[in-house]
């Protein structure tokens, strides 16, 4: 952030919240909820540029730092991430026939 300010470069911050996450914990338990958070965290990181930063902000919220991104870039990145996460199938245990679909 200091670099963006110092060199007058664009910088965007995206906040990501997983809708209805409490339902996952209530239905499948906190261990599955933790697995879902890990999978989504990994998915977010895998879809970002090498110099972007993503981390858990708290609960089911994540923050993404997007250097060199203007508002329209950040919106496009956020939508791409939303679409990618929406398509995830997350196994709730080691049984391949038992998964959560993120919608």
N, CA, C and O atoms as a DFTB+ gen file, in Angstrom:
412 C
 N C O
     1  1       0.825      -1.178       0.000
     2  2       0.000       0.000       0.000
     3  2       0.876       1.250       0.000
     4  3       0.578       2.233      -0.679
     5  1       1.956       1.195       0.770
     6  2       2.867       2.337       0.790
     7  2       3.444       2.614      -0.595
     8  3       3.573       3.769      -0.998
     9  1       3.788       1.561      -1.316
    10  2       4.350       1.715      -2.657
    11  2       3.347       2.374      -3.600
    12  3       3.712       3.240      -4.394
    13  1       2.091       1.966      -3.510
    14  2       1.066       2.553      -4.371
    15  2       0.919       4.051      -4.090
    16  3       0.772       4.855      -5.010
    17  1       0.961       4.404      -2.829
    18  2       0.850       5.816      -2.468
    19  2       2.087       6.581      -2.923
    20  3       1.981       7.647      -3.529
    21  1       3.246       6.033      -2.629
    22  2       4.504       6.714      -2.958
    23  2       4.662       6.951      -4.451
    24  3       5.101       8.023      -4.868
    25  1       4.308       5.960      -5.257
    26  2       4.507       6.062      -6.709
    27  2       3.224       6.426      -7.464
    28  3       3.193       6.392      -8.694
    29  1       2.178       6.771      -6.729
    30  2       0.899       7.189      -7.336
    31  2       0.370       6.127      -8.297
    32  3      -0.021       6.425      -9.426
    33  1       0.368       4.890      -7.827
    34  2      -0.114       3.776      -8.633
    35  2      -1.479       3.326      -8.122
    36  3      -1.794       3.491      -6.943
    37  1      -2.280       2.761      -9.011
    38  2      -3.605       2.294      -8.573
    39  2      -3.484       1.093      -7.635
    40  3      -2.535       0.312      -7.711
    41  1      -4.451       0.974      -6.771
    42  2      -4.513      -0.122      -5.804
    43  2      -5.967      -0.319      -5.427
    44  3      -6.669       0.648      -5.128
    45  1      -6.422      -1.548      -5.438
    46  2      -7.800      -1.841      -5.044
    47  2      -7.784      -2.902      -3.937
    48  3      -6.877      -3.729      -3.847
    49  1      -8.795      -2.844      -3.126
    50  2      -8.985      -3.846      -2.073
    51  2     -10.378      -4.423      -2.260
    52  3     -11.355      -3.683      -2.370
    53  1     -10.466      -5.741      -2.296
    54  2     -11.755      -6.415      -2.420
    55  2     -12.030      -7.181      -1.135
    56  3     -11.155      -7.871      -0.614
    57  1     -13.240      -7.055      -0.634
    58  2     -13.675      -7.836       0.512
    59  2     -14.611      -8.923       0.006
    60  3     -15.546      -8.653      -0.748
    61  1     -14.351     -10.141       0.425
    62  2     -15.118     -11.291      -0.033
    63  2     -15.804     -11.914       1.180
    64  3     -15.161     -12.184       2.195
    65  1     -17.096     -12.135       1.071
    66  2     -17.865     -12.746       2.147
    67  2     -18.581     -13.963       1.573
    68  3     -19.206     -13.876       0.516
    69  1     -18.493     -15.080       2.253
    70  2     -19.160     -16.301       1.791
    71  2     -20.592     -16.281       2.307
    72  3     -20.829     -16.372       3.512
    73  1     -21.535     -16.162       1.396
    74  2     -22.946     -16.127       1.782
    75  2     -23.383     -17.449       2.382
    76  3     -22.977     -18.518       1.925
    77  1     -24.201     -17.370       3.394
    78  2     -24.853     -18.531       4.012
    79  2     -23.860     -19.546       4.587
    80  3     -24.170     -20.734       4.681
    81  1     -22.682     -19.083       4.967
    82  2     -21.674     -20.011       5.478
    83  2     -22.111     -20.663       6.792
    84  3     -21.766     -21.816       7.050
    85  1     -22.847     -19.957       7.604
    86  2     -23.336     -20.519       8.876
    87  2     -24.116     -21.809       8.625
    88  3     -24.073     -22.743       9.426
    89  1     -24.823     -21.840       7.506
    90  2     -25.596     -23.032       7.152
    91  2     -24.685     -24.258       6.958
    92  3     -25.061     -25.378       7.305
    93  1     -23.485     -24.033       6.402
    94  2     -22.524     -25.136       6.223
    95  2     -22.118     -25.675       7.586
    96  3     -22.159     -26.884       7.814
    97  1     -21.724     -24.783       8.497
    98  2     -21.326     -25.223       9.838
    99  2     -22.471     -25.903      10.570
   100  3     -22.267     -26.925      11.225
   101  1     -23.680     -25.346      10.467
   102  2     -24.831     -25.924      11.168
   103  2     -25.234     -27.277      10.598
   104  3     -25.666     -28.161      11.338
   105  1     -25.097     -27.442       9.296
   106  2     -25.525     -28.689       8.643
   107  2     -24.456     -29.779       8.714
   108  3     -24.772     -30.932       9.007
   109  1     -23.200     -29.430       8.451
   110  2     -22.150     -30.430       8.304
   111  2     -21.116     -30.408       9.425
   112  3     -20.317     -31.337       9.536
   113  1     -21.114     -29.380      10.249
   114  2     -20.158     -29.291      11.346
   115  2     -18.980     -28.385      11.010
   116  3     -18.738     -28.043       9.852
   117  1     -18.261     -28.010      12.052
   118  2     -17.171     -27.051      11.900
   119  2     -15.956     -27.619      11.163
   120  3     -15.224     -26.863      10.524
   121  1     -15.727     -28.923      11.238
   122  2     -14.603     -29.492      10.490
   123  2     -14.830     -29.343       8.986
   124  3     -13.905     -29.021       8.240
   125  1     -16.050     -29.577       8.553
   126  2     -16.370     -29.379       7.134
   127  2     -16.312     -27.890       6.807
   128  3     -15.834     -27.511       5.737
   129  1     -16.789     -27.051       7.707
   130  2     -16.695     -25.611       7.497
   131  2     -15.258     -25.167       7.320
   132  3     -14.965     -24.339       6.457
   133  1     -14.347     -25.716       8.137
   134  2     -12.922     -25.400       7.992
   135  2     -12.389     -25.857       6.646
   136  3     -11.595     -25.158       6.017
   137  1     -12.825     -27.028       6.203
   138  2     -12.399     -27.530       4.893
   139  2     -12.885     -26.605       3.781
   140  3     -12.143     -26.315       2.843
   141  1     -14.118     -26.148       3.884
   142  2     -14.678     -25.237       2.888
   143  2     -13.872     -23.948       2.838
   144  3     -13.561     -23.451       1.756
   145  1     -13.531     -23.401       4.006
   146  2     -12.728     -22.178       4.050
   147  2     -11.362     -22.374       3.401
   148  3     -10.886     -21.503       2.673
   149  1     -10.728     -23.523       3.664
   150  2      -9.421     -23.794       3.058
   151  2      -9.527     -23.911       1.545
   152  3      -8.706     -23.356       0.815
   153  1     -10.531     -24.627       1.080
   154  2     -10.692     -24.807      -0.370
   155  2     -10.960     -23.462      -1.048
   156  3     -10.387     -23.172      -2.099
   157  1     -11.813     -22.656      -0.462
   158  2     -12.110     -21.358      -1.065
   159  2     -10.883     -20.453      -1.013
   160  3     -10.607     -19.731      -1.971
   161  1     -10.151     -20.483       0.083
   162  2      -8.918     -19.688       0.186
   163  2      -7.926     -20.094      -0.894
   164  3      -7.354     -19.241      -1.572
   165  1      -7.725     -21.387      -1.052
   166  2      -6.818     -21.880      -2.094
   167  2      -7.317     -21.493      -3.485
   168  3      -6.522     -21.138      -4.355
   169  1      -8.626     -21.561      -3.693
   170  2      -9.203     -21.214      -4.993
   171  2      -8.983     -19.741      -5.300
   172  3      -8.626     -19.383      -6.423
   173  1      -9.195     -18.893      -4.308
   174  2      -8.975     -17.462      -4.525
   175  2      -7.525     -17.200      -4.913
   176  3      -7.248     -16.499      -5.886
   177  1      -6.603     -17.770      -4.140
   178  2      -5.181     -17.542      -4.418
   179  2      -4.782     -18.075      -5.792
   180  3      -3.974     -17.460      -6.488
   181  1      -5.337     -19.197      -6.175
   182  2      -4.952     -19.806      -7.454
   183  2      -5.402     -18.966      -8.649
   184  3      -4.848     -19.094      -9.741
   185  1      -6.389     -18.121      -8.448
   186  2      -6.942     -17.331      -9.545
   187  2      -6.414     -15.904      -9.597
   188  3      -6.793     -15.128     -10.474
   189  1      -5.542     -15.559      -8.658
   190  2      -5.010     -14.199      -8.609
   191  2      -3.669     -14.092      -9.319
   192  3      -3.009     -15.093      -9.594
   193  1      -3.290     -12.878      -9.602
   194  2      -1.978     -12.616     -10.196
   195  2      -0.915     -12.859      -9.127
   196  3      -1.216     -12.837      -7.934
   197  1       0.315     -13.088      -9.550
   198  2       1.394     -13.418      -8.629
   199  2       1.670     -12.368      -7.577
   200  3       2.164     -12.701      -6.499
   201  1       1.370     -11.114      -7.852
   202  2       1.651     -10.043      -6.908
   203  2       0.422      -9.602      -6.115
   204  3       0.526      -8.690      -5.295
   205  1      -0.726     -10.215      -6.334
   206  2      -1.904      -9.940      -5.517
   207  2      -1.764     -10.680      -4.186
   208  3      -1.035     -11.667      -4.094
   209  1      -2.447     -10.213      -3.186
   210  2      -2.409     -10.862      -1.872
   211  2      -3.834     -11.149      -1.418
   212  3      -4.722     -10.307      -1.548
   213  1      -4.038     -12.343      -0.886
   214  2      -5.349     -12.705      -0.349
   215  2      -5.155     -13.330       1.017
   216  3      -4.199     -14.071       1.244
   217  1      -6.058     -13.032       1.912
   218  2      -5.984     -13.624       3.234
   219  2      -7.346     -13.608       3.904
   220  3      -8.254     -12.880       3.503
   221  1      -7.457     -14.418       4.916
   222  2      -8.700     -14.468       5.679
   223  2      -8.775     -13.230       6.552
   224  3      -7.816     -12.875       7.238
   225  1      -9.922     -12.584       6.517
   226  2     -10.131     -11.343       7.245
   227  2     -10.785     -11.634       8.586
   228  3     -10.578     -10.900       9.553
   229  1     -11.567     -12.692       8.649
   230  2     -12.251     -13.084       9.868
   231  2     -13.492     -13.870       9.515
   232  3     -14.163     -13.573       8.527
   233  1     -13.798     -14.872      10.319
   234  2     -14.993     -15.669      10.038
   235  2     -14.941     -16.242       8.644
   236  3     -14.029     -16.995       8.300
   237  1     -15.934     -15.880       7.835
   238  2     -15.995     -16.360       6.450
   239  2     -15.703     -15.231       5.479
   240  3     -16.197     -15.217       4.351
   241  1     -14.904     -14.299       5.927
   242  2     -14.559     -13.145       5.101
   243  2     -13.084     -13.185       4.718
   244  3     -12.226     -13.601       5.497
   245  1     -12.822     -12.741       3.501
   246  2     -11.467     -12.670       2.976
   247  2     -11.228     -11.250       2.462
   248  3     -12.166     -10.550       2.081
   249  1      -9.972     -10.842       2.455
   250  2      -9.589      -9.559       1.876
   251  2      -8.557      -9.838       0.792
   252  3      -7.684     -10.691       0.951
   253  1      -8.671      -9.108      -0.310
   254  2      -7.749      -9.281      -1.429
   255  2      -7.171      -7.915      -1.776
   256  3      -7.905      -6.961      -2.034
   257  1      -5.860      -7.839      -1.779
   258  2      -5.143      -6.617      -2.147
   259  2      -4.735      -6.746      -3.605
   260  3      -4.059      -7.701      -3.987
   261  1      -5.145      -5.784      -4.412
   262  2      -4.940      -5.833      -5.860
   263  2      -4.105      -4.638      -6.326
   264  3      -4.658      -3.627      -6.760
   265  1      -2.770      -4.751      -6.235
   266  2      -1.924      -3.675      -6.746
   267  2      -2.115      -3.531      -8.262
   268  3      -2.407      -4.501      -8.962
   269  1      -1.946      -2.323      -8.737
   270  2      -2.053      -2.025     -10.161
   271  2      -3.460      -2.253     -10.712
   272  3      -3.631      -2.409     -11.921
   273  1      -4.457      -2.274      -9.845
   274  2      -5.836      -2.495     -10.297
   275  2      -6.664      -1.240     -10.046
   276  3      -6.718      -0.721      -8.931
   277  1      -7.293      -0.777     -11.088
   278  2      -8.249       0.333     -10.965
   279  2      -9.619      -0.268     -10.644
   280  3      -9.774      -1.488     -10.605
   281  1     -10.598       0.584     -10.418
   282  2     -11.919       0.095     -10.003
   283  2     -12.501      -0.914     -10.991
   284  3     -12.989      -1.964     -10.574
   285  1     -12.461      -0.617     -12.290
   286  2     -13.044      -1.547     -13.263
   287  2     -12.259      -2.860     -13.308
   288  3     -12.846      -3.921     -13.523
   289  1     -10.934      -2.801     -13.106
   290  2     -10.134      -4.036     -13.044
   291  2     -10.555      -4.870     -11.839
   292  3     -10.744      -6.082     -11.942
   293  1     -10.699      -4.204     -10.699
   294  2     -11.081      -4.906      -9.467
   295  2     -12.457      -5.542      -9.606
   296  3     -12.671      -6.663      -9.144
   297  1     -13.380      -4.845     -10.233
   298  2     -14.718      -5.423     -10.453
   299  2     -14.634      -6.670     -11.333
   300  3     -15.284      -7.677     -11.055
   301  1     -13.833      -6.598     -12.393
   302  2     -13.674      -7.758     -13.281
   303  2     -13.026      -8.925     -12.550
   304  3     -13.451     -10.071     -12.696
   305  1     -12.004      -8.633     -11.768
   306  2     -11.331      -9.694     -10.999
   307  2     -12.303     -10.299      -9.997
   308  3     -12.383     -11.521      -9.872
   309  1     -13.038      -9.462      -9.287
   310  2     -13.992      -9.960      -8.285
   311  2     -15.063     -10.837      -8.925
   312  3     -15.439     -11.870      -8.371
   313  1     -15.547     -10.431     -10.075
   314  2     -16.572     -11.235     -10.758
   315  2     -15.989     -12.561     -11.232
   316  3     -16.639     -13.601     -11.135
   317  1     -14.769     -12.519     -11.741
   318  2     -14.122     -13.773     -12.166
   319  2     -13.947     -14.709     -10.982
   320  3     -14.180     -15.911     -11.102
   321  1     -13.537     -14.167      -9.834
   322  2     -13.377     -14.983      -8.627
   323  2     -14.718     -15.545      -8.166
   324  3     -14.809     -16.717      -7.799
   325  1     -15.762     -14.709      -8.184
   326  2     -17.090     -15.164      -7.766
   327  2     -17.561     -16.322      -8.634
   328  3     -18.073     -17.322      -8.129
   329  1     -17.385     -16.179      -9.931
   330  2     -17.804     -17.227     -10.853
   331  2     -17.010     -18.516     -10.617
   332  3     -17.573     -19.610     -10.640
   333  1     -15.726     -18.381     -10.396
   334  2     -14.880     -19.553     -10.164
   335  2     -15.296     -20.270      -8.876
   336  3     -15.464     -21.489      -8.864
   337  1     -15.456     -19.514      -7.810
   338  2     -15.834     -20.120      -6.525
   339  2     -17.228     -20.725      -6.609
   340  3     -17.491     -21.772      -6.017
   341  1     -18.113     -20.074      -7.338
   342  2     -19.479     -20.585      -7.499
   343  2     -19.489     -21.980      -8.129
   344  3     -20.381     -22.781      -7.852
   345  1     -18.515     -22.262      -8.960
   346  2     -18.460     -23.549      -9.642
   347  2     -17.744     -24.645      -8.872
   348  3     -17.612     -25.763      -9.370
   349  1     -17.282     -24.345      -7.675
   350  2     -16.530     -25.346      -6.909
   351  2     -17.426     -26.464      -6.396
   352  3     -18.585     -26.251      -6.040
   353  1     -16.867     -27.627      -6.372
   354  2     -17.468     -28.777      -5.697
   355  2     -16.492     -29.159      -4.600
   356  3     -15.340     -29.491      -4.880
   357  1     -16.940     -29.115      -3.356
   358  2     -16.050     -29.333      -2.228
   359  2     -16.432     -30.625      -1.516
   360  3     -17.532     -30.728      -0.973
   361  1     -15.537     -31.610      -1.511
   362  2     -15.835     -32.857      -0.802
   363  2     -15.976     -32.590       0.693
   364  3     -15.154     -31.887       1.281
   365  1     -17.015     -33.148       1.307
   366  2     -17.185     -32.925       2.743
   367  2     -16.476     -33.988       3.573
   368  3     -16.320     -33.840       4.785
   369  1     -16.052     -35.050       2.916
   370  2     -15.186     -36.033       3.554
   371  2     -14.422     -36.754       2.451
   372  3     -14.435     -36.306       1.304
   373  1     -13.774     -37.836       2.765
   374  2     -12.969     -38.533       1.766
   375  2     -13.811     -39.355       0.798
   376  3     -13.282     -39.912      -0.164
   377  1     -15.108     -39.436       1.042
   378  2     -16.029     -40.139       0.152
   379  2     -16.311     -39.249      -1.052
   380  3     -16.902     -38.180      -0.903
   381  1     -15.901     -39.670      -2.224
   382  2     -16.028     -38.859      -3.436
   383  2     -17.488     -38.563      -3.802
   384  3     -17.759     -37.636      -4.566
   385  1     -18.430     -39.351      -3.256
   386  2     -19.839     -39.158      -3.601
   387  2     -20.532     -38.160      -2.682
   388  3     -21.738     -37.942      -2.804
   389  1     -19.790     -37.555      -1.770
   390  2     -20.404     -36.670      -0.795
   391  2     -19.710     -35.310      -0.866
   392  3     -18.621     -35.137      -0.319
   393  1     -20.339     -34.351      -1.535
   394  2     -19.717     -33.052      -1.756
   395  2     -20.723     -31.938      -1.521
   396  3     -21.937     -32.144      -1.539
   397  1     -20.170     -30.744      -1.297
   398  2     -20.953     -29.518      -1.235
   399  2     -20.717     -28.795      -2.548
   400  3     -19.578     -28.673      -2.998
   401  1     -21.766     -28.326      -3.151
   402  2     -21.633     -27.516      -4.354
   403  2     -21.832     -26.065      -3.945
   404  3     -22.813     -25.732      -3.281
   405  1     -20.921     -25.218      -4.333
   406  2     -21.021     -23.806      -4.020
   407  2     -21.857     -23.155      -5.114
   408  3     -21.538     -23.284      -6.296
   409  1     -22.918     -22.459      -4.734
   410  2     -23.796     -21.810      -5.727
   411  2     -23.898     -20.341      -5.445
   412  3     -24.589     -19.621      -6.166
